[in-house]
Amino acid sequence: MKFGYFDLRTPLKLVECGHFISEESWTHAASTRKSDTEIMVGLTGSVPLFVGSEKFNLTPGNVLVNFPGETITGANPAQIPSEFIWIHIINRASLKVMNELNRDIDLKETAILPRYFRMAEPTRTLVLATQLLDIAHHQGHISSADYAVTLLLTELSNDYINQLSSSDNDESKVTQIKEWVRMNINKELTVHDIAEHFEINQNYLAAMFKDITGSTVKEYLNSLKIDQAKYLLLTTNDSVQKISEKSYFNDYKYFFRIFKKNTNLTPAKYRNTFTRTFLNSPEIDPGYDIGKIVAVLEKGIDEKELF
C-alpha cells in the first residue's frame, strides 16, 4: 500500500473541494491527477473504484487517497445512491509517496495518509470537512481554506496513526493475556476472570483477542488443554480418563469431542499413531510451553535431547 507524507511546516494549498451526490448506476469517469492529491471521504452508499489496477470500495467512514500522477476510474456502476466528499490539495513542499510506512518520521512536522483506510473517529473528521466546504465556498481570506484543509489532513493522519498505536497496544496486551492464561491453565478460567484480572471490558477483550489471534478465548484455552493432553498421552501410560482430568477437563465427553475436533483423532488413536513414547513421569509446569514439546515428541525425538 502507498503512503503519502505531507509537510506541515507550511499550510497545504486547497485547489478545490466539494460534496458529491451520485444516483444509482453512476460510474466515476477516468481522471488523472497532475500535481495535486485527491482525498475522498465516503459518506453514504458504496462507490466501486480503481486507482490504477487496485480496486477499492468507497463506503461510509472510508478514506481513499489518489496521489499525483495516478488515474482513478469507476470499477463498475454504483448499485445504490452514494455520497462522498472530495478534496484536491497540493503539498507546497515536495510530496513523498512511499510503498511502506515509516514510523520513525517526525509527526510534529509531517502528516501521513495511506492509500485507503477506515476512520476510527469519523464524526470529528466530518465536522472539519463540513467546515472546510463552508469556508472554501464563501468569500474570505484565501489562506483560511488552506489552514482549514491542513487541519483536516492532520486529523485524518492522527486518526490513522492512533489506530496503529492502538493495534500495537492490543497485540502487546493479547501477548500478556496468553502468557497469563498459560501460567494459570490449571484454574477454571472464564473470559470474565481474565477480563477482571486485566481490568478490561469483557466484550472488548473477547473482540480484541479474536481479531488478533483468529480464535476465541475459549478456543485458545481448549488448545492449551489439548496440548497438555497430547503431552501426557505421549509420555505416560495414564488412562485417557485420567489424562482428561490432568488436562483440566471436568467433562470427559467434552474432552473427547474437543480432542477429536482439534486433532481429527481420538485420544487412543493419537497415542497409538506415535508409536514411540517417552515415559518420564513428568511434573508439568502449567506455564510451560507444552505445545512446543508436543511438536518435538510427535517427530519421534526425545525432548531431553533438545531441551
C-alpha positions as CSV (number, residue, x, y, z in Angstrom):
1,M,0.0,0.0,0.0
2,K,1.2,3.5,-0.8
3,F,1.6,6.2,1.9
4,G,1.8,10.0,1.3
5,Y,4.0,12.1,3.6
6,F,2.8,15.7,3.7
7,D,5.0,18.5,5.0
8,L,3.1,20.5,7.6
9,R,5.7,23.2,8.2
10,T,3.7,25.4,5.8
11,P,-0.1,25.1,5.1
12,L,-1.2,22.9,2.3
13,K,-2.8,24.6,-0.7
14,L,-6.5,23.8,-1.3
15,V,-7.2,23.5,-5.0
16,E,-10.9,22.7,-4.8
17,C,-13.4,20.6,-2.8
18,G,-17.0,19.5,-2.9
19,H,-19.8,17.2,-1.7
20,F,-20.7,14.8,-4.5
21,I,-24.1,13.0,-4.6
22,S,-24.4,10.2,-7.1
23,E,-27.5,8.4,-8.4
24,E,-27.8,4.7,-8.8
25,S,-25.8,3.3,-11.8
26,W,-23.4,6.3,-11.8
27,T,-19.8,5.5,-12.8
28,H,-16.8,7.6,-11.9
29,A,-15.2,8.9,-15.1
30,A,-11.5,8.3,-15.6
31,S,-9.4,11.2,-14.1
32,T,-5.7,11.6,-13.8
33,R,-4.1,13.7,-11.0
34,K,-1.4,16.1,-12.1
35,S,0.5,17.8,-9.2
36,D,-2.4,17.6,-6.8
37,T,-3.6,14.9,-4.4
38,E,-7.3,13.9,-4.1
39,I,-8.8,12.8,-0.8
40,M,-12.2,11.1,-1.0
41,V,-14.2,10.5,2.2
42,G,-17.2,8.2,2.0
43,L,-20.5,9.4,3.4
44,T,-23.2,7.0,2.2
45,G,-23.7,4.2,-0.2
46,S,-20.9,2.4,-2.0
47,V,-18.7,3.6,-4.9
48,P,-16.6,0.9,-6.6
49,L,-13.3,2.5,-7.9
50,F,-10.0,1.6,-9.5
51,V,-6.8,3.6,-8.7
52,G,-4.5,2.2,-11.4
53,S,-5.1,-1.6,-11.2
54,E,-6.1,-1.6,-7.5
55,K,-9.8,-1.9,-6.7
56,F,-11.5,-0.1,-3.8
57,N,-15.0,0.3,-2.5
58,L,-15.6,3.8,-1.0
59,T,-18.1,3.3,1.7
60,P,-19.2,5.4,4.8
61,G,-16.2,6.1,7.0
62,N,-13.6,5.1,4.5
63,V,-10.9,7.4,3.0
64,L,-9.3,6.9,-0.4
65,V,-6.3,8.9,-1.4
66,N,-5.1,9.4,-5.0
67,F,-1.6,10.7,-5.3
68,P,-0.1,12.9,-8.1
69,G,0.1,11.1,-11.5
70,E,-2.4,8.5,-10.6
71,T,-5.6,7.7,-12.5
72,I,-8.9,6.9,-10.9
73,T,-11.9,5.5,-12.6
74,G,-15.1,3.7,-11.8
75,A,-14.8,-0.1,-11.4
76,N,-18.5,-0.5,-12.3
77,P,-21.7,1.4,-11.9
78,A,-22.7,2.2,-8.3
79,Q,-25.5,-0.1,-7.2
80,I,-27.1,2.4,-4.8
81,P,-27.2,6.2,-4.5
82,S,-23.9,7.3,-2.8
83,E,-22.3,10.4,-1.4
84,F,-18.7,11.4,-0.7
85,I,-16.6,14.5,0.0
86,W,-13.8,15.1,-2.4
87,I,-10.8,17.4,-1.8
88,H,-7.9,18.3,-4.1
89,I,-4.8,19.7,-2.4
90,I,-1.2,20.5,-3.2
91,N,1.7,20.0,-0.8
92,R,3.8,23.1,-1.0
93,A,6.9,21.1,-0.3
94,S,7.9,18.1,-2.3
95,L,5.4,15.3,-1.6
96,K,6.9,12.0,-0.7
97,V,4.9,8.9,-1.7
98,M,6.3,5.6,-0.5
99,N,5.3,1.9,-0.6
100,E,5.9,1.4,3.1
101,L,5.1,3.1,6.4
102,N,7.9,5.0,8.0
103,R,7.1,5.0,11.8
104,D,10.3,7.0,12.6
105,I,9.1,10.1,10.8
106,D,8.6,13.3,12.9
107,L,4.8,13.5,13.2
108,K,5.1,17.1,14.5
109,E,6.0,18.2,11.0
110,T,4.5,15.5,8.8
111,A,1.0,14.1,8.2
112,I,0.8,10.5,6.9
113,L,-2.1,9.3,4.8
114,P,-2.3,5.7,3.5
115,R,-3.9,4.9,0.2
116,Y,-7.0,3.6,1.9
117,F,-8.2,3.3,5.5
118,R,-11.3,3.4,7.7
119,M,-11.6,6.2,10.1
120,A,-11.9,5.3,13.8
121,E,-13.4,8.6,14.7
122,P,-15.3,9.8,11.6
123,T,-17.6,12.3,13.4
124,R,-14.8,14.7,14.3
125,T,-13.3,14.5,10.8
126,L,-16.6,15.0,9.1
127,V,-17.3,18.1,11.1
128,L,-14.0,19.5,9.9
129,A,-14.7,18.5,6.4
130,T,-18.1,20.3,6.5
131,Q,-16.4,23.4,7.9
132,L,-13.9,23.2,5.1
133,L,-16.6,23.1,2.5
134,D,-18.3,26.2,4.1
135,I,-15.0,28.1,4.2
136,A,-14.0,27.2,0.7
137,H,-17.2,28.3,-0.9
138,H,-17.6,31.6,0.9
139,Q,-15.7,34.8,0.3
140,G,-12.9,35.4,2.7
141,H,-9.2,35.4,3.1
142,I,-7.8,32.9,0.6
143,S,-5.5,31.4,3.3
144,S,-8.4,30.4,5.5
145,A,-9.3,27.4,3.3
146,D,-5.6,26.4,3.2
147,Y,-5.4,26.3,7.0
148,A,-8.7,24.5,7.2
149,V,-7.7,21.7,4.8
150,T,-4.3,21.5,6.6
151,L,-6.2,20.9,9.9
152,L,-8.4,18.3,8.2
153,L,-5.4,16.4,6.8
154,T,-3.8,16.5,10.2
155,E,-6.8,15.0,11.8
156,L,-7.0,12.2,9.2
157,S,-3.4,11.4,9.8
158,N,-3.9,11.4,13.6
159,D,-6.9,9.1,13.2
160,Y,-4.8,6.6,11.2
161,I,-1.7,6.8,13.4
162,N,-3.7,6.4,16.6
163,Q,-5.2,3.3,15.1
164,L,-1.7,1.9,14.5
165,S,-0.7,2.6,18.1
166,S,-3.9,1.1,19.4
167,S,-3.3,-2.0,17.3
168,D,0.3,-2.3,18.7
169,N,-1.0,-1.9,22.2
170,D,-3.7,-4.5,21.7
171,E,-1.2,-7.0,20.4
172,S,1.0,-6.4,23.4
173,K,-2.0,-6.9,25.7
174,V,-3.0,-10.1,24.0
175,T,0.5,-11.5,24.4
176,Q,0.3,-10.7,28.1
177,I,-3.1,-12.4,28.3
178,K,-1.9,-15.5,26.5
179,E,1.1,-15.8,28.9
180,W,-1.0,-15.3,32.0
181,V,-3.6,-17.8,30.8
182,R,-0.8,-20.4,30.2
183,M,0.5,-19.8,33.7
184,N,-2.9,-20.3,35.1
185,I,-4.3,-23.0,32.9
186,N,-4.8,-25.2,36.0
187,K,-7.5,-22.9,37.1
188,E,-11.1,-22.9,35.8
189,L,-10.7,-19.6,33.9
190,T,-13.5,-17.8,32.2
191,V,-13.4,-14.7,29.9
192,H,-14.9,-12.8,32.8
193,D,-12.0,-13.9,35.1
194,I,-9.4,-12.8,32.5
195,A,-11.1,-9.5,31.8
196,E,-11.3,-8.8,35.6
197,H,-7.6,-9.6,36.1
198,F,-6.5,-7.3,33.3
199,E,-9.2,-4.7,34.1
200,I,-10.6,-4.8,30.6
201,N,-14.2,-4.8,29.4
202,Q,-15.2,-8.4,28.8
203,N,-16.7,-7.8,25.4
204,Y,-13.7,-5.7,24.3
205,L,-11.3,-8.4,25.4
206,A,-13.2,-11.1,23.5
207,A,-13.3,-9.0,20.3
208,M,-9.6,-7.9,20.6
209,F,-8.5,-11.5,21.3
210,K,-10.4,-12.8,18.3
211,D,-9.2,-10.1,16.0
212,I,-5.6,-10.6,16.8
213,T,-5.3,-14.3,17.3
214,G,-8.1,-15.5,15.0
215,S,-9.6,-17.7,17.8
216,T,-11.8,-17.1,20.7
217,V,-10.5,-17.1,24.3
218,K,-12.4,-20.3,24.8
219,E,-10.7,-21.9,21.8
220,Y,-7.3,-20.8,23.0
221,L,-8.0,-22.2,26.5
222,N,-9.0,-25.5,25.0
223,S,-6.0,-25.6,22.7
224,L,-3.7,-25.3,25.7
225,K,-5.5,-28.1,27.5
226,I,-5.4,-30.3,24.4
227,D,-1.6,-29.7,24.1
228,Q,-1.3,-30.9,27.7
229,A,-3.4,-34.0,27.0
230,K,-1.3,-34.8,23.9
231,Y,1.8,-34.5,26.0
232,L,0.5,-36.9,28.6
233,L,-0.7,-39.3,26.0
234,L,2.9,-39.4,24.6
235,T,4.8,-39.5,27.9
236,T,2.7,-41.6,30.3
237,N,0.7,-44.8,30.5
238,D,-2.2,-43.0,32.2
239,S,-5.7,-43.8,31.1
240,V,-7.4,-41.4,28.7
241,Q,-9.9,-40.7,31.5
242,K,-7.1,-39.8,33.9
243,I,-5.4,-37.6,31.2
244,S,-8.7,-35.8,30.7
245,E,-8.7,-34.9,34.4
246,K,-5.0,-33.9,34.4
247,S,-5.6,-31.6,31.4
248,Y,-8.2,-29.8,33.5
249,F,-11.3,-31.0,31.6
250,N,-14.2,-31.6,34.0
251,D,-16.3,-33.4,31.5
252,Y,-14.7,-36.5,29.8
253,K,-17.2,-36.5,26.9
254,Y,-16.5,-32.8,26.2
255,F,-12.7,-33.5,26.3
256,F,-13.1,-36.4,23.9
257,R,-15.1,-34.3,21.5
258,I,-12.7,-31.3,21.6
259,F,-9.7,-33.6,21.3
260,K,-11.1,-35.2,18.1
261,K,-12.1,-31.8,16.7
262,N,-8.5,-30.5,17.2
263,T,-6.6,-33.5,16.0
264,N,-9.0,-35.5,13.8
265,L,-8.1,-38.5,16.0
266,T,-9.5,-40.0,19.2
267,P,-7.1,-39.8,22.2
268,A,-6.3,-43.5,21.9
269,K,-5.7,-43.3,18.2
270,Y,-3.4,-40.3,18.7
271,R,-1.4,-42.2,21.3
272,N,-1.1,-45.3,19.0
273,T,-0.2,-43.2,16.0
274,F,3.0,-42.0,17.6
275,T,4.5,-45.4,18.5
276,R,7.5,-44.2,20.5
277,T,6.6,-42.8,23.9
278,F,8.9,-41.3,26.5
279,L,7.9,-42.4,30.0
280,N,9.3,-39.6,32.1
281,S,6.6,-39.4,34.7
282,P,6.5,-35.6,34.1
283,E,5.5,-33.0,36.6
284,I,4.1,-30.3,34.3
285,D,4.6,-26.7,35.0
286,P,1.2,-25.1,34.0
287,G,3.1,-22.2,32.4
288,Y,5.4,-24.4,30.4
289,D,5.0,-24.3,26.6
290,I,3.7,-27.8,26.2
291,G,2.7,-27.3,22.6
292,K,6.4,-26.8,21.7
293,I,7.4,-30.0,23.4
294,V,4.5,-31.9,21.8
295,A,5.7,-30.9,18.3
296,V,9.0,-32.4,19.1
297,L,7.6,-35.6,20.5
298,E,5.4,-36.1,17.5
299,K,8.5,-36.2,15.4
300,G,9.9,-39.1,17.5
301,I,12.5,-37.0,19.2
302,D,13.1,-37.2,23.0
303,E,12.5,-33.7,24.4
304,K,15.6,-34.2,26.6
305,E,17.8,-34.3,23.5
306,L,16.8,-30.7,22.8
307,F,15.7,-29.0,26.0
